[in-house]
Amino acid sequence: MTFSNLFKNKYRLAIGISLLFHVSAIIGLLFTDYNDFFIQNTPLNLIISMALVLYTHQKINKSLWFFFSACVFAGLTYEVIGINTGFLFGDYKYSNVMGYKIFGVPILLGILWFTTMYCVGGLTSQFYNWFRVKYNFKVSNKIELHLLAIFGAFAAVFLDLFLEPVAIKLNFWQWYPYGEIPIYNYVCWFFGSLILQYLFVILKFNKQNKFAVYLFTIQLIFFITISLFYK
C-alpha cells in the first residue's frame, strides 16, 4: 500500500466514524425516546472528533502540539473570563452535560476550541490554495497572512451561529437573563478566534488535512438539522 493510499483510507475511516456519530445523534434526537442518552454522550463525540483530527493529520510535529496547547489554554481562559465576569461573550452558564468543570467551565471546551480552530483554519487554507491555483491569485505573504486569519475567524463565527441554538436546545449552556444570544458573543468569538487563526497560519505544520473540511461540513449539517427540527 502506498503512502497516499494509506492516507486515503485514513480519511475514509475518519469520515465514516464522524458520520456514524453525527447521523446516529440526529436519528436518536429526532426520532427516538433516548434523547438523554445522546445528549449525555456529547463529551465522547467531542473527544472522538479531536482524535480523528489528529489521526488524519500528516506529520504531527512540535508546532502542531504547540497550536493544540495554545487553543486549549486560550479557549479555557476565554471561557473562564466569560463565565466569571461577563466581560467576554455575555452572561451565560454551563450545565453539567459536558462533564467536569474548572471555574465553571467544562474542561472539554478546550478540546472543542482546538478542533474548531483546526477545522476552520484547514478549511480556509485549502479553499485559498484552490482559489489561488484556479484563478492565479497572487498577493504578498503579509496580505495572505491577514486574509487567511480573518477568513478563518469568520468561518468560526459562521459555525457558531448554528452551534449556539443547538447548545441551548440541548442544555449545554444557557444565556441570561432572557435566553437570547447577544451579538456581543459573536464579536468576541471573532476576535478570540482571530488570535488563534493567526497562530494557525504562522506555525509550521501541515494545513492540508481534507478531513478538517469534512468534519466542519458534517458538524454544520448536524447543527442546522437539530436547530430546525429538534423540539
Biotite code that builds the C-alpha atoms (Angstrom):
import biotite.structure as struc

atoms = struc.array([
    struc.Atom([0.000, 0.000, 0.000], chain_id="A", res_id=1, res_name="MET", atom_name="CA", element="C"),
    struc.Atom([1.400, 3.380, -0.998], chain_id="A", res_id=2, res_name="THR", atom_name="CA", element="C"),
    struc.Atom([1.666, 6.329, 1.371], chain_id="A", res_id=3, res_name="PHE", atom_name="CA", element="C"),
    struc.Atom([-1.090, 8.247, -0.466], chain_id="A", res_id=4, res_name="SER", atom_name="CA", element="C"),
    struc.Atom([-3.445, 5.259, -0.352], chain_id="A", res_id=5, res_name="ASN", atom_name="CA", element="C"),
    struc.Atom([-2.760, 4.871, 3.357], chain_id="A", res_id=6, res_name="LEU", atom_name="CA", element="C"),
    struc.Atom([-3.984, 8.418, 3.996], chain_id="A", res_id=7, res_name="PHE", atom_name="CA", element="C"),
    struc.Atom([-6.965, 7.971, 1.664], chain_id="A", res_id=8, res_name="LYS", atom_name="CA", element="C"),
    struc.Atom([-8.025, 5.047, 3.836], chain_id="A", res_id=9, res_name="ASN", atom_name="CA", element="C"),
    struc.Atom([-7.446, 7.118, 6.963], chain_id="A", res_id=10, res_name="LYS", atom_name="CA", element="C"),
    struc.Atom([-9.665, 9.864, 5.571], chain_id="A", res_id=11, res_name="TYR", atom_name="CA", element="C"),
    struc.Atom([-12.402, 7.404, 4.655], chain_id="A", res_id=12, res_name="ARG", atom_name="CA", element="C"),
    struc.Atom([-12.301, 5.745, 8.074], chain_id="A", res_id=13, res_name="LEU", atom_name="CA", element="C"),
    struc.Atom([-12.372, 9.094, 9.882], chain_id="A", res_id=14, res_name="ALA", atom_name="CA", element="C"),
    struc.Atom([-15.232, 10.409, 7.732], chain_id="A", res_id=15, res_name="ILE", atom_name="CA", element="C"),
    struc.Atom([-17.162, 7.186, 8.276], chain_id="A", res_id=16, res_name="GLY", atom_name="CA", element="C"),
    struc.Atom([-16.751, 7.337, 12.061], chain_id="A", res_id=17, res_name="ILE", atom_name="CA", element="C"),
    struc.Atom([-17.713, 11.021, 12.177], chain_id="A", res_id=18, res_name="SER", atom_name="CA", element="C"),
    struc.Atom([-20.787, 10.407, 10.019], chain_id="A", res_id=19, res_name="LEU", atom_name="CA", element="C"),
    struc.Atom([-21.756, 7.437, 12.179], chain_id="A", res_id=20, res_name="LEU", atom_name="CA", element="C"),
    struc.Atom([-21.708, 9.512, 15.359], chain_id="A", res_id=21, res_name="PHE", atom_name="CA", element="C"),
    struc.Atom([-23.417, 12.591, 13.947], chain_id="A", res_id=22, res_name="HIS", atom_name="CA", element="C"),
    struc.Atom([-26.069, 10.766, 11.911], chain_id="A", res_id=23, res_name="VAL", atom_name="CA", element="C"),
    struc.Atom([-26.809, 8.480, 14.884], chain_id="A", res_id=24, res_name="SER", atom_name="CA", element="C"),
    struc.Atom([-27.209, 11.563, 17.064], chain_id="A", res_id=25, res_name="ALA", atom_name="CA", element="C"),
    struc.Atom([-29.610, 13.151, 14.567], chain_id="A", res_id=26, res_name="ILE", atom_name="CA", element="C"),
    struc.Atom([-31.716, 9.978, 14.410], chain_id="A", res_id=27, res_name="ILE", atom_name="CA", element="C"),
    struc.Atom([-31.577, 9.499, 18.167], chain_id="A", res_id=28, res_name="GLY", atom_name="CA", element="C"),
    struc.Atom([-32.542, 13.079, 18.986], chain_id="A", res_id=29, res_name="LEU", atom_name="CA", element="C"),
    struc.Atom([-35.262, 13.453, 16.369], chain_id="A", res_id=30, res_name="LEU", atom_name="CA", element="C"),
    struc.Atom([-36.835, 10.005, 16.119], chain_id="A", res_id=31, res_name="PHE", atom_name="CA", element="C"),
    struc.Atom([-36.327, 8.110, 19.394], chain_id="A", res_id=32, res_name="THR", atom_name="CA", element="C"),
    struc.Atom([-37.113, 8.480, 23.096], chain_id="A", res_id=33, res_name="ASP", atom_name="CA", element="C"),
    struc.Atom([-33.432, 8.262, 24.043], chain_id="A", res_id=34, res_name="TYR", atom_name="CA", element="C"),
    struc.Atom([-32.622, 11.941, 23.802], chain_id="A", res_id=35, res_name="ASN", atom_name="CA", element="C"),
    struc.Atom([-30.836, 11.989, 27.142], chain_id="A", res_id=36, res_name="ASP", atom_name="CA", element="C"),
    struc.Atom([-28.512, 9.175, 26.079], chain_id="A", res_id=37, res_name="PHE", atom_name="CA", element="C"),
    struc.Atom([-27.285, 11.074, 23.031], chain_id="A", res_id=38, res_name="PHE", atom_name="CA", element="C"),
    struc.Atom([-27.032, 14.380, 24.889], chain_id="A", res_id=39, res_name="ILE", atom_name="CA", element="C"),
    struc.Atom([-25.060, 12.843, 27.751], chain_id="A", res_id=40, res_name="GLN", atom_name="CA", element="C"),
    struc.Atom([-22.615, 11.289, 25.280], chain_id="A", res_id=41, res_name="ASN", atom_name="CA", element="C"),
    struc.Atom([-21.713, 14.624, 23.720], chain_id="A", res_id=42, res_name="THR", atom_name="CA", element="C"),
    struc.Atom([-18.319, 14.607, 25.528], chain_id="A", res_id=43, res_name="PRO", atom_name="CA", element="C"),
    struc.Atom([-17.484, 11.314, 23.792], chain_id="A", res_id=44, res_name="LEU", atom_name="CA", element="C"),
    struc.Atom([-18.279, 12.880, 20.425], chain_id="A", res_id=45, res_name="ASN", atom_name="CA", element="C"),
    struc.Atom([-16.003, 15.840, 21.191], chain_id="A", res_id=46, res_name="LEU", atom_name="CA", element="C"),
    struc.Atom([-13.116, 13.576, 22.170], chain_id="A", res_id=47, res_name="ILE", atom_name="CA", element="C"),
    struc.Atom([-13.546, 11.343, 19.117], chain_id="A", res_id=48, res_name="ILE", atom_name="CA", element="C"),
    struc.Atom([-13.686, 14.348, 16.767], chain_id="A", res_id=49, res_name="SER", atom_name="CA", element="C"),
    struc.Atom([-10.426, 15.651, 18.218], chain_id="A", res_id=50, res_name="MET", atom_name="CA", element="C"),
    struc.Atom([-8.827, 12.203, 17.980], chain_id="A", res_id=51, res_name="ALA", atom_name="CA", element="C"),
    struc.Atom([-9.866, 11.870, 14.322], chain_id="A", res_id=52, res_name="LEU", atom_name="CA", element="C"),
    struc.Atom([-8.353, 15.257, 13.518], chain_id="A", res_id=53, res_name="VAL", atom_name="CA", element="C"),
    struc.Atom([-5.024, 14.157, 14.996], chain_id="A", res_id=54, res_name="LEU", atom_name="CA", element="C"),
    struc.Atom([-5.313, 10.705, 13.392], chain_id="A", res_id=55, res_name="TYR", atom_name="CA", element="C"),
    struc.Atom([-5.688, 12.173, 9.898], chain_id="A", res_id=56, res_name="THR", atom_name="CA", element="C"),
    struc.Atom([-3.076, 14.905, 10.318], chain_id="A", res_id=57, res_name="HIS", atom_name="CA", element="C"),
    struc.Atom([0.069, 14.219, 8.306], chain_id="A", res_id=58, res_name="GLN", atom_name="CA", element="C"),
    struc.Atom([3.408, 14.578, 10.075], chain_id="A", res_id=59, res_name="LYS", atom_name="CA", element="C"),
    struc.Atom([2.462, 15.657, 13.585], chain_id="A", res_id=60, res_name="ILE", atom_name="CA", element="C"),
    struc.Atom([5.243, 17.880, 14.917], chain_id="A", res_id=61, res_name="ASN", atom_name="CA", element="C"),
    struc.Atom([6.022, 20.206, 17.810], chain_id="A", res_id=62, res_name="LYS", atom_name="CA", element="C"),
    struc.Atom([4.315, 23.142, 16.086], chain_id="A", res_id=63, res_name="SER", atom_name="CA", element="C"),
    struc.Atom([1.021, 21.251, 15.946], chain_id="A", res_id=64, res_name="LEU", atom_name="CA", element="C"),
    struc.Atom([1.279, 20.352, 19.626], chain_id="A", res_id=65, res_name="TRP", atom_name="CA", element="C"),
    struc.Atom([2.029, 23.983, 20.388], chain_id="A", res_id=66, res_name="PHE", atom_name="CA", element="C"),
    struc.Atom([-1.092, 25.015, 18.459], chain_id="A", res_id=67, res_name="PHE", atom_name="CA", element="C"),
    struc.Atom([-3.119, 22.352, 20.287], chain_id="A", res_id=68, res_name="PHE", atom_name="CA", element="C"),
    struc.Atom([-1.881, 23.601, 23.669], chain_id="A", res_id=69, res_name="SER", atom_name="CA", element="C"),
    struc.Atom([-2.462, 27.238, 22.729], chain_id="A", res_id=70, res_name="ALA", atom_name="CA", element="C"),
    struc.Atom([-6.059, 26.529, 21.658], chain_id="A", res_id=71, res_name="CYS", atom_name="CA", element="C"),
    struc.Atom([-6.846, 24.587, 24.826], chain_id="A", res_id=72, res_name="VAL", atom_name="CA", element="C"),
    struc.Atom([-5.259, 27.217, 27.062], chain_id="A", res_id=73, res_name="PHE", atom_name="CA", element="C"),
    struc.Atom([-6.726, 30.210, 25.223], chain_id="A", res_id=74, res_name="ALA", atom_name="CA", element="C"),
    struc.Atom([-10.154, 28.610, 24.860], chain_id="A", res_id=75, res_name="GLY", atom_name="CA", element="C"),
    struc.Atom([-10.408, 27.756, 28.554], chain_id="A", res_id=76, res_name="LEU", atom_name="CA", element="C"),
    struc.Atom([-9.060, 31.182, 29.511], chain_id="A", res_id=77, res_name="THR", atom_name="CA", element="C"),
    struc.Atom([-11.636, 32.931, 27.304], chain_id="A", res_id=78, res_name="TYR", atom_name="CA", element="C"),
    struc.Atom([-14.421, 30.824, 28.784], chain_id="A", res_id=79, res_name="GLU", atom_name="CA", element="C"),
    struc.Atom([-13.329, 31.230, 32.417], chain_id="A", res_id=80, res_name="VAL", atom_name="CA", element="C"),
    struc.Atom([-13.208, 35.002, 31.966], chain_id="A", res_id=81, res_name="ILE", atom_name="CA", element="C"),
    struc.Atom([-16.549, 34.926, 30.185], chain_id="A", res_id=82, res_name="GLY", atom_name="CA", element="C"),
    struc.Atom([-18.331, 32.801, 32.768], chain_id="A", res_id=83, res_name="ILE", atom_name="CA", element="C"),
    struc.Atom([-16.986, 34.579, 35.821], chain_id="A", res_id=84, res_name="ASN", atom_name="CA", element="C"),
    struc.Atom([-17.006, 38.199, 34.693], chain_id="A", res_id=85, res_name="THR", atom_name="CA", element="C"),
    struc.Atom([-19.396, 38.514, 31.736], chain_id="A", res_id=86, res_name="GLY", atom_name="CA", element="C"),
    struc.Atom([-16.664, 40.583, 30.102], chain_id="A", res_id=87, res_name="PHE", atom_name="CA", element="C"),
    struc.Atom([-16.344, 38.133, 27.201], chain_id="A", res_id=88, res_name="LEU", atom_name="CA", element="C"),
    struc.Atom([-19.308, 36.723, 25.274], chain_id="A", res_id=89, res_name="PHE", atom_name="CA", element="C"),
    struc.Atom([-22.001, 37.901, 27.713], chain_id="A", res_id=90, res_name="GLY", atom_name="CA", element="C"),
    struc.Atom([-23.913, 36.401, 30.635], chain_id="A", res_id=91, res_name="ASP", atom_name="CA", element="C"),
    struc.Atom([-24.112, 32.612, 30.297], chain_id="A", res_id=92, res_name="TYR", atom_name="CA", element="C"),
    struc.Atom([-23.648, 29.461, 32.371], chain_id="A", res_id=93, res_name="LYS", atom_name="CA", element="C"),
    struc.Atom([-22.730, 25.870, 31.537], chain_id="A", res_id=94, res_name="TYR", atom_name="CA", element="C"),
    struc.Atom([-24.828, 22.894, 32.635], chain_id="A", res_id=95, res_name="SER", atom_name="CA", element="C"),
    struc.Atom([-23.274, 19.621, 33.807], chain_id="A", res_id=96, res_name="ASN", atom_name="CA", element="C"),
    struc.Atom([-23.796, 17.874, 30.444], chain_id="A", res_id=97, res_name="VAL", atom_name="CA", element="C"),
    struc.Atom([-20.233, 18.359, 29.254], chain_id="A", res_id=98, res_name="MET", atom_name="CA", element="C"),
    struc.Atom([-18.591, 16.938, 32.330], chain_id="A", res_id=99, res_name="GLY", atom_name="CA", element="C"),
    struc.Atom([-16.018, 18.121, 34.867], chain_id="A", res_id=100, res_name="TYR", atom_name="CA", element="C"),
    struc.Atom([-15.669, 21.882, 35.182], chain_id="A", res_id=101, res_name="LYS", atom_name="CA", element="C"),
    struc.Atom([-12.923, 24.209, 36.319], chain_id="A", res_id=102, res_name="ILE", atom_name="CA", element="C"),
    struc.Atom([-14.019, 27.659, 37.477], chain_id="A", res_id=103, res_name="PHE", atom_name="CA", element="C"),
    struc.Atom([-17.426, 26.912, 35.967], chain_id="A", res_id=104, res_name="GLY", atom_name="CA", element="C"),
    struc.Atom([-16.102, 25.846, 32.547], chain_id="A", res_id=105, res_name="VAL", atom_name="CA", element="C"),
    struc.Atom([-16.084, 22.219, 31.285], chain_id="A", res_id=106, res_name="PRO", atom_name="CA", element="C"),
    struc.Atom([-12.501, 21.269, 30.533], chain_id="A", res_id=107, res_name="ILE", atom_name="CA", element="C"),
    struc.Atom([-13.703, 19.639, 27.317], chain_id="A", res_id=108, res_name="LEU", atom_name="CA", element="C"),
    struc.Atom([-14.316, 23.151, 25.998], chain_id="A", res_id=109, res_name="LEU", atom_name="CA", element="C"),
    struc.Atom([-10.563, 23.354, 25.447], chain_id="A", res_id=110, res_name="GLY", atom_name="CA", element="C"),
    struc.Atom([-10.800, 20.372, 23.097], chain_id="A", res_id=111, res_name="ILE", atom_name="CA", element="C"),
    struc.Atom([-13.748, 21.973, 21.309], chain_id="A", res_id=112, res_name="LEU", atom_name="CA", element="C"),
    struc.Atom([-11.740, 25.147, 20.768], chain_id="A", res_id=113, res_name="TRP", atom_name="CA", element="C"),
    struc.Atom([-8.832, 23.186, 19.282], chain_id="A", res_id=114, res_name="PHE", atom_name="CA", element="C"),
    struc.Atom([-11.000, 21.111, 16.952], chain_id="A", res_id=115, res_name="THR", atom_name="CA", element="C"),
    struc.Atom([-12.940, 24.164, 15.785], chain_id="A", res_id=116, res_name="THR", atom_name="CA", element="C"),
    struc.Atom([-9.843, 26.316, 15.223], chain_id="A", res_id=117, res_name="MET", atom_name="CA", element="C"),
    struc.Atom([-8.088, 23.483, 13.392], chain_id="A", res_id=118, res_name="TYR", atom_name="CA", element="C"),
    struc.Atom([-11.072, 22.790, 11.142], chain_id="A", res_id=119, res_name="CYS", atom_name="CA", element="C"),
    struc.Atom([-11.796, 26.401, 10.196], chain_id="A", res_id=120, res_name="VAL", atom_name="CA", element="C"),
    struc.Atom([-8.091, 27.025, 9.633], chain_id="A", res_id=121, res_name="GLY", atom_name="CA", element="C"),
    struc.Atom([-7.801, 23.940, 7.455], chain_id="A", res_id=122, res_name="GLY", atom_name="CA", element="C"),
    struc.Atom([-10.972, 24.840, 5.548], chain_id="A", res_id=123, res_name="LEU", atom_name="CA", element="C"),
    struc.Atom([-9.741, 28.369, 4.860], chain_id="A", res_id=124, res_name="THR", atom_name="CA", element="C"),
    struc.Atom([-6.234, 27.245, 3.910], chain_id="A", res_id=125, res_name="SER", atom_name="CA", element="C"),
    struc.Atom([-7.421, 24.591, 1.477], chain_id="A", res_id=126, res_name="GLN", atom_name="CA", element="C"),
    struc.Atom([-10.049, 26.828, -0.114], chain_id="A", res_id=127, res_name="PHE", atom_name="CA", element="C"),
    struc.Atom([-7.466, 29.593, -0.512], chain_id="A", res_id=128, res_name="TYR", atom_name="CA", element="C"),
    struc.Atom([-4.977, 27.231, -2.178], chain_id="A", res_id=129, res_name="ASN", atom_name="CA", element="C"),
    struc.Atom([-7.671, 26.044, -4.595], chain_id="A", res_id=130, res_name="TRP", atom_name="CA", element="C"),
    struc.Atom([-8.707, 29.630, -5.374], chain_id="A", res_id=131, res_name="PHE", atom_name="CA", element="C"),
    struc.Atom([-5.104, 30.738, -5.831], chain_id="A", res_id=132, res_name="ARG", atom_name="CA", element="C"),
    struc.Atom([-4.344, 27.960, -8.319], chain_id="A", res_id=133, res_name="VAL", atom_name="CA", element="C"),
    struc.Atom([-7.629, 28.167, -10.228], chain_id="A", res_id=134, res_name="LYS", atom_name="CA", element="C"),
    struc.Atom([-7.618, 31.940, -10.662], chain_id="A", res_id=135, res_name="TYR", atom_name="CA", element="C"),
    struc.Atom([-3.847, 32.567, -10.499], chain_id="A", res_id=136, res_name="ASN", atom_name="CA", element="C"),
    struc.Atom([-4.440, 34.781, -7.466], chain_id="A", res_id=137, res_name="PHE", atom_name="CA", element="C"),
    struc.Atom([-1.279, 36.405, -6.107], chain_id="A", res_id=138, res_name="LYS", atom_name="CA", element="C"),
    struc.Atom([-0.753, 38.658, -3.103], chain_id="A", res_id=139, res_name="VAL", atom_name="CA", element="C"),
    struc.Atom([2.144, 39.371, -0.770], chain_id="A", res_id=140, res_name="SER", atom_name="CA", element="C"),
    struc.Atom([2.874, 37.000, 2.101], chain_id="A", res_id=141, res_name="ASN", atom_name="CA", element="C"),
    struc.Atom([1.786, 39.674, 4.582], chain_id="A", res_id=142, res_name="LYS", atom_name="CA", element="C"),
    struc.Atom([-1.621, 40.168, 2.937], chain_id="A", res_id=143, res_name="ILE", atom_name="CA", element="C"),
    struc.Atom([-2.031, 36.409, 2.592], chain_id="A", res_id=144, res_name="GLU", atom_name="CA", element="C"),
    struc.Atom([-1.437, 36.009, 6.332], chain_id="A", res_id=145, res_name="LEU", atom_name="CA", element="C"),
    struc.Atom([-4.155, 38.532, 7.152], chain_id="A", res_id=146, res_name="HIS", atom_name="CA", element="C"),
    struc.Atom([-6.614, 37.082, 4.618], chain_id="A", res_id=147, res_name="LEU", atom_name="CA", element="C"),
    struc.Atom([-6.257, 33.543, 5.931], chain_id="A", res_id=148, res_name="LEU", atom_name="CA", element="C"),
    struc.Atom([-6.573, 34.562, 9.589], chain_id="A", res_id=149, res_name="ALA", atom_name="CA", element="C"),
    struc.Atom([-9.567, 36.861, 9.030], chain_id="A", res_id=150, res_name="ILE", atom_name="CA", element="C"),
    struc.Atom([-11.494, 34.402, 6.873], chain_id="A", res_id=151, res_name="PHE", atom_name="CA", element="C"),
    struc.Atom([-10.724, 31.622, 9.352], chain_id="A", res_id=152, res_name="GLY", atom_name="CA", element="C"),
    struc.Atom([-12.191, 33.741, 12.166], chain_id="A", res_id=153, res_name="ALA", atom_name="CA", element="C"),
    struc.Atom([-15.285, 34.467, 10.061], chain_id="A", res_id=154, res_name="PHE", atom_name="CA", element="C"),
    struc.Atom([-15.682, 30.719, 9.410], chain_id="A", res_id=155, res_name="ALA", atom_name="CA", element="C"),
    struc.Atom([-15.560, 30.101, 13.169], chain_id="A", res_id=156, res_name="ALA", atom_name="CA", element="C"),
    struc.Atom([-18.287, 32.701, 13.766], chain_id="A", res_id=157, res_name="VAL", atom_name="CA", element="C"),
    struc.Atom([-20.381, 31.223, 10.947], chain_id="A", res_id=158, res_name="PHE", atom_name="CA", element="C"),
    struc.Atom([-20.227, 27.804, 12.610], chain_id="A", res_id=159, res_name="LEU", atom_name="CA", element="C"),
    struc.Atom([-21.068, 29.323, 15.989], chain_id="A", res_id=160, res_name="ASP", atom_name="CA", element="C"),
    struc.Atom([-24.203, 30.942, 14.535], chain_id="A", res_id=161, res_name="LEU", atom_name="CA", element="C"),
    struc.Atom([-25.654, 27.456, 14.122], chain_id="A", res_id=162, res_name="PHE", atom_name="CA", element="C"),
    struc.Atom([-23.993, 25.878, 17.172], chain_id="A", res_id=163, res_name="LEU", atom_name="CA", element="C"),
    struc.Atom([-25.482, 28.318, 19.699], chain_id="A", res_id=164, res_name="GLU", atom_name="CA", element="C"),
    struc.Atom([-29.196, 27.483, 19.148], chain_id="A", res_id=165, res_name="PRO", atom_name="CA", element="C"),
    struc.Atom([-28.395, 23.767, 19.351], chain_id="A", res_id=166, res_name="VAL", atom_name="CA", element="C"),
    struc.Atom([-26.395, 24.188, 22.552], chain_id="A", res_id=167, res_name="ALA", atom_name="CA", element="C"),
    struc.Atom([-29.346, 25.989, 24.132], chain_id="A", res_id=168, res_name="ILE", atom_name="CA", element="C"),
    struc.Atom([-31.855, 23.375, 22.981], chain_id="A", res_id=169, res_name="LYS", atom_name="CA", element="C"),
    struc.Atom([-29.714, 20.531, 24.302], chain_id="A", res_id=170, res_name="LEU", atom_name="CA", element="C"),
    struc.Atom([-28.961, 22.434, 27.535], chain_id="A", res_id=171, res_name="ASN", atom_name="CA", element="C"),
    struc.Atom([-25.192, 22.570, 27.102], chain_id="A", res_id=172, res_name="PHE", atom_name="CA", element="C"),
    struc.Atom([-25.332, 26.180, 28.280], chain_id="A", res_id=173, res_name="TRP", atom_name="CA", element="C"),
    struc.Atom([-27.919, 28.910, 28.785], chain_id="A", res_id=174, res_name="GLN", atom_name="CA", element="C"),
    struc.Atom([-27.930, 32.667, 28.280], chain_id="A", res_id=175, res_name="TRP", atom_name="CA", element="C"),
    struc.Atom([-29.243, 35.112, 30.859], chain_id="A", res_id=176, res_name="TYR", atom_name="CA", element="C"),
    struc.Atom([-31.428, 36.880, 31.699], chain_id="A", res_id=177, res_name="PRO", atom_name="CA", element="C"),
    struc.Atom([-33.804, 36.149, 28.783], chain_id="A", res_id=178, res_name="TYR", atom_name="CA", element="C"),
    struc.Atom([-32.157, 33.286, 26.923], chain_id="A", res_id=179, res_name="GLY", atom_name="CA", element="C"),
    struc.Atom([-31.203, 35.487, 23.979], chain_id="A", res_id=180, res_name="GLU", atom_name="CA", element="C"),
    struc.Atom([-27.773, 35.202, 22.363], chain_id="A", res_id=181, res_name="ILE", atom_name="CA", element="C"),
    struc.Atom([-26.129, 38.643, 22.340], chain_id="A", res_id=182, res_name="PRO", atom_name="CA", element="C"),
    struc.Atom([-24.409, 39.978, 19.227], chain_id="A", res_id=183, res_name="ILE", atom_name="CA", element="C"),
    struc.Atom([-21.512, 40.707, 21.575], chain_id="A", res_id=184, res_name="TYR", atom_name="CA", element="C"),
    struc.Atom([-20.950, 36.936, 21.799], chain_id="A", res_id=185, res_name="ASN", atom_name="CA", element="C"),
    struc.Atom([-20.191, 36.713, 18.094], chain_id="A", res_id=186, res_name="TYR", atom_name="CA", element="C"),
    struc.Atom([-17.936, 39.761, 18.205], chain_id="A", res_id=187, res_name="VAL", atom_name="CA", element="C"),
    struc.Atom([-15.876, 38.142, 20.964], chain_id="A", res_id=188, res_name="CYS", atom_name="CA", element="C"),
    struc.Atom([-15.880, 34.837, 19.103], chain_id="A", res_id=189, res_name="TRP", atom_name="CA", element="C"),
    struc.Atom([-14.445, 36.593, 16.064], chain_id="A", res_id=190, res_name="PHE", atom_name="CA", element="C"),
    struc.Atom([-11.591, 38.310, 17.872], chain_id="A", res_id=191, res_name="PHE", atom_name="CA", element="C"),
    struc.Atom([-10.843, 35.311, 20.090], chain_id="A", res_id=192, res_name="GLY", atom_name="CA", element="C"),
    struc.Atom([-10.728, 33.091, 17.008], chain_id="A", res_id=193, res_name="SER", atom_name="CA", element="C"),
    struc.Atom([-8.693, 35.648, 15.060], chain_id="A", res_id=194, res_name="LEU", atom_name="CA", element="C"),
    struc.Atom([-5.798, 35.425, 17.502], chain_id="A", res_id=195, res_name="ILE", atom_name="CA", element="C"),
    struc.Atom([-5.706, 31.648, 17.173], chain_id="A", res_id=196, res_name="LEU", atom_name="CA", element="C"),
    struc.Atom([-6.087, 31.786, 13.400], chain_id="A", res_id=197, res_name="GLN", atom_name="CA", element="C"),
    struc.Atom([-3.034, 33.994, 13.121], chain_id="A", res_id=198, res_name="TYR", atom_name="CA", element="C"),
    struc.Atom([-1.215, 31.347, 15.117], chain_id="A", res_id=199, res_name="LEU", atom_name="CA", element="C"),
    struc.Atom([-2.602, 28.612, 12.834], chain_id="A", res_id=200, res_name="PHE", atom_name="CA", element="C"),
    struc.Atom([-1.264, 30.384, 9.745], chain_id="A", res_id=201, res_name="VAL", atom_name="CA", element="C"),
    struc.Atom([2.123, 31.306, 11.204], chain_id="A", res_id=202, res_name="ILE", atom_name="CA", element="C"),
    struc.Atom([3.067, 27.959, 12.740], chain_id="A", res_id=203, res_name="LEU", atom_name="CA", element="C"),
    struc.Atom([4.850, 25.447, 10.530], chain_id="A", res_id=204, res_name="LYS", atom_name="CA", element="C"),
    struc.Atom([2.716, 22.331, 10.309], chain_id="A", res_id=205, res_name="PHE", atom_name="CA", element="C"),
    struc.Atom([0.745, 20.670, 7.527], chain_id="A", res_id=206, res_name="ASN", atom_name="CA", element="C"),
    struc.Atom([-2.515, 22.536, 6.848], chain_id="A", res_id=207, res_name="LYS", atom_name="CA", element="C"),
    struc.Atom([-3.855, 20.270, 4.070], chain_id="A", res_id=208, res_name="GLN", atom_name="CA", element="C"),
    struc.Atom([-5.959, 17.842, 6.089], chain_id="A", res_id=209, res_name="ASN", atom_name="CA", element="C"),
    struc.Atom([-9.042, 17.109, 3.972], chain_id="A", res_id=210, res_name="LYS", atom_name="CA", element="C"),
    struc.Atom([-10.811, 15.602, 6.964], chain_id="A", res_id=211, res_name="PHE", atom_name="CA", element="C"),
    struc.Atom([-10.930, 19.055, 8.573], chain_id="A", res_id=212, res_name="ALA", atom_name="CA", element="C"),
    struc.Atom([-13.168, 20.225, 5.718], chain_id="A", res_id=213, res_name="VAL", atom_name="CA", element="C"),
    struc.Atom([-15.404, 17.168, 6.010], chain_id="A", res_id=214, res_name="TYR", atom_name="CA", element="C"),
    struc.Atom([-15.706, 17.490, 9.783], chain_id="A", res_id=215, res_name="LEU", atom_name="CA", element="C"),
    struc.Atom([-16.605, 21.183, 9.505], chain_id="A", res_id=216, res_name="PHE", atom_name="CA", element="C"),
    struc.Atom([-19.307, 20.285, 6.952], chain_id="A", res_id=217, res_name="THR", atom_name="CA", element="C"),
    struc.Atom([-20.654, 17.354, 8.966], chain_id="A", res_id=218, res_name="ILE", atom_name="CA", element="C"),
    struc.Atom([-20.893, 19.467, 12.121], chain_id="A", res_id=219, res_name="GLN", atom_name="CA", element="C"),
    struc.Atom([-22.532, 22.330, 10.241], chain_id="A", res_id=220, res_name="LEU", atom_name="CA", element="C"),
    struc.Atom([-25.178, 20.000, 8.783], chain_id="A", res_id=221, res_name="ILE", atom_name="CA", element="C"),
    struc.Atom([-25.755, 18.493, 12.228], chain_id="A", res_id=222, res_name="PHE", atom_name="CA", element="C"),
    struc.Atom([-26.247, 21.898, 13.858], chain_id="A", res_id=223, res_name="PHE", atom_name="CA", element="C"),
    struc.Atom([-28.575, 23.144, 11.122], chain_id="A", res_id=224, res_name="ILE", atom_name="CA", element="C"),
    struc.Atom([-30.660, 19.954, 11.241], chain_id="A", res_id=225, res_name="THR", atom_name="CA", element="C"),
    struc.Atom([-31.047, 19.954, 15.028], chain_id="A", res_id=226, res_name="ILE", atom_name="CA", element="C"),
    struc.Atom([-31.725, 23.691, 15.219], chain_id="A", res_id=227, res_name="SER", atom_name="CA", element="C"),
    struc.Atom([-34.518, 23.360, 12.637], chain_id="A", res_id=228, res_name="LEU", atom_name="CA", element="C"),
    struc.Atom([-36.226, 20.154, 13.725], chain_id="A", res_id=229, res_name="PHE", atom_name="CA", element="C"),
    struc.Atom([-35.444, 19.388, 17.383], chain_id="A", res_id=230, res_name="TYR", atom_name="CA", element="C"),
    struc.Atom([-38.297, 20.362, 19.693], chain_id="A", res_id=231, res_name="LYS", atom_name="CA", element="C"),
])
